Amino acid sequence: MTDKTSSVTVIVCAHKKYEMPSDEMYLPCQVGAEGKTPIEGYSPDNKGDNISSLNYMYSELTGLYWAWKNLDSDYIGLVHYRRLFKGRKGVLSYHEVLEKLSHAKLIVPSRRKYYIETLYSHYVHTHQAKELDLTREVLTDMHPEDVPFFDKTMTQTWGYMFNMMIMPRDMLDEYCSWLFPILDQLIKRMGDTEMSDFEKRYPGRISELLFNCYLRAKEEKGELAAGDILEVPFVYTEKINRLSKGVSFLRSKFFGVKQEKSF
């Protein structure tokens, strides 16, 4: 839980210059900065201990890795330049974060509901089933105690998506120490040959599901109590074509047409 002096840093992942929140809690982070022109005023994810060169597969996770390895705030979070947590007067502020974390342990985005799909069926309809099945195999080899939680998570019809969160530094360390070795091993088994640029981003997508698995395990082990996970709505800073998004979802579910881009 926070106190009045807790430090909070929330990185805002972006690959281009964009209007950023004015609250000093937010730190613009240029993801995939390796080999790119630096963006003025942004912290590049290729400084210090980093995996910036893997951004083509890890997406915003190169920013999360950088924050994990290079920031020392009491609470660390991640949002996107086009997806931000909602506050009372626009974007969530530092003081609102302190207020919310005075009675909760971490902040996540409002759950995304699929209704007629489980997390597993939604993934295999829109992407490749092999990626998810190999993830389970990796878990079986590396963390067999977590496989039951993974299986239960795959039956959910909702999830906390986008790799957005604000959590205590020690929890972030625990989560990232668990997550990144799993993804590294998944890449070794799956590879990225004969994939489109969009398809190569599967580790970033898989991590969204693993985040839910991690939280479910913490809850069922009694390490997170009721109310420790606080859902906060998020806002889009760019217009989203919901019709195209919905059509893509239906084409994937009923006609087996795989998703070819992000929405």
N, C-alpha and C positions, 0 to 999 in steps of 0.2 A: 504494500500500500504506500501511497505517496505521502510526503509531508510538504510543508510550504517551501522548502528549499530544494526539492527534487529537480534534477535537470532532465529535460526531455528533448530529444532530437528526432525529428521525423524527416527522413530523406524523401525528396520528391523526385522520382525517377523520370528522366526525360532524355530524349536523344536529339532534341532541337531546342532552340531558344523559345521560351514561352513565358507568359505572365505567371509569376509565382506568388503564393500567399505572402502577405507582408509580415505576419507573425514571425518573430525571430526563432521560434521553435523549428520552423521548416528550413531544411537545407537542400537547395537544388543540387541534384546529383546527375552528372552526365554519365549514363550507362553506355557500355560499349565504346568507351573513350579511346581505347587502344588503337593507335593508327589513325585517329580522327582529329580534326581541327578542334582545339579546346574551345568550349563555350564560356565566354567571359562571365564571371560571377558564379559559375557552377563548380562543385567539387567533382573532379573526374574519378571514375572508379578504377583507374589504372595506376593510382599512386599507392605506395605502401604495399601491404600484403593484398593481392587481388587476383581475380580470375577474369579480368575485363575482356581478354581475347576470346573467351568462351561465350560472349554475349549472344552470338548467333544461335546458340542452343539454349542458354540459360535465361535469356530475356532479363527481366528486372532483378533476377536473383544475383546477377553480378553486382548490383547495387546493394542488395542485402548482405552479400558476402563482404563487400567492402566496409559497410557499416559495422558489421560484426567484428571484423578484424582491426578496425582503425578508429572507432569511436568509443568513448568511455562514459557516456551519459548514463544516468540511473535508469532511464527508460529510452528505448530506441524503437522507432517505427518506420514503416514504409507505406507510401502512397504513390500515385501516379500523377503526372502533370494533367491528365484528363479525368482522373478519378480521385476525389478528395473527400475525407470525412466531413459530414455536415455539422455545423455548429448552430447556435441560436441566431447568429447574425451572419450567415454565410458559411465560411470554412471554420472547422473546429479550431478553437484557440488553445493556447498553452494553459490558461486558467481553467478552461472547461475540461481539459485533459486531467489536470490535477484534481478537479472536483469529481470527475467520474472515477478516477483511479483511487479516490479515497475510500470507495466502497466496493471496488472490483479490482481484479488483478491484471487483466489485459483487455484491450479494445480490439474488436474485429468488425468487419462490415456486416450489415444486416444480411441474414442468410438468403442465398439465392435458391428459390424453390423451382423444382422441375416438375412436380405434380405427377405426371404420367411416366416419368423416367427415374431410375435410380442413378446414382453417380456413376456406377459401372456401365449401365446400358447407355447413358447419355454419352459417355466417353467413347465407347466402342462404335456407336452410331456416327459420331462426328470425326473420330480419329482412328488409330489402329489398335485393335485389341491386343496385339502382341506386346505393345509398350507397357500396357497395364498388367498383363499376365507375367511379363518378365519382372516387373516391379515386385510382384508378390513372391516370385522365386528369389529375388535378391533379399527381400525381407526374411524369407524362410531361412536363408543361409546366414544372414548377418544378425538379425533380431527375431528369432523364432517366437519369442514371447509376445511380439507385437502383431503377429499374423492374425489372431482372432479379432483384434481391434480393426485391422485393415479390412478384414472380411465384413465386419459389421458396418464399417464406414461405407463400403461399396453398395450396401443395400439402402442407404439413406436416399431420400428424394429431395434433399437440400444440402447446401454446403456453404462454408465461408470461402469465398473465391477471391481471385486477383492478387493473392499473396500480400494483402493489406493487413496491417496489424500495428499495434503499439503495445510493447510488452517490457517487463523488467529485464535489465541487462543479464541477470543470471539465467532467466528463462530463455532468452535469445541465444545465449551461449549453449545451453543444453539442446535447444531445438536445432540450431545450425550444426552442432557437432554430430547430431543424429542424421540430419537431412543430407548434407553434402556428400558424405561417403556413400550413401545409398544411391544418389544420383550418379556419382562417379562410376560406381560399379554397373549401374544400369547402362550407361553410355558404352562401357567396355563390352557389354553383352549385345547391345542393340546396334550400336554404331550409327552412322548417318549416311551411308552410301545409298545412291539412287533415291534420295529424298529431295523434295522441293525445299526452298528456304523456309517456308511456313512449317512444313513437316519436321524440319530439323529442330524446331523449338519444343519438341516433346518433353524434354526435362523440365522446362518451365511450367508446362501444363500439368505434368505429373505431380509437381511439387504442391500444387493447389490441393490435390487430393491427399497427399501425405500430410499437409498441415492439418487437415481435418482428422486424419488418423491419429496424429500426435496429440491433439486436444482430446479426442475421445479416450485415448489411453490414459491421459492424465486424469480425466474425470472418473473413469471406471476404477482406477487405482486409488482414488480418494485424494489425489494430489491437487485437484481443483475442486472446490466446493460449489454448490449451487450459487449462482450470482457472481462467480469469479470472472466469467466470460461475459463481457458487456458488448452487445451488438449496437452499433451506431450506423445510421443511414449514411450513404455517400451520395455525392452529387457529381454529375458529368460536367466537365468544362467545355466539351465539344458536343455538337449535335450527334446523336446516335440514330441511325436509320433502323428503327425498331421493326418496321415491316420487312426489310431485307433480312434482319436477324431472325425473325420468326419464320420466314420462308425457308431460310437455310436450315433451321432446326427441323422443320417438318420434312424437308427433302432428305435430310440425314436419317431421320427416324423411319420413314415409310418407304423410301426409295434407295437407301443405302448410299447416298451421295455424300462423300466425305467433305468436311469443311475445308476451305482453301485459303481463308484469311481470317484475321481477327476483326471483331466488331466493337 
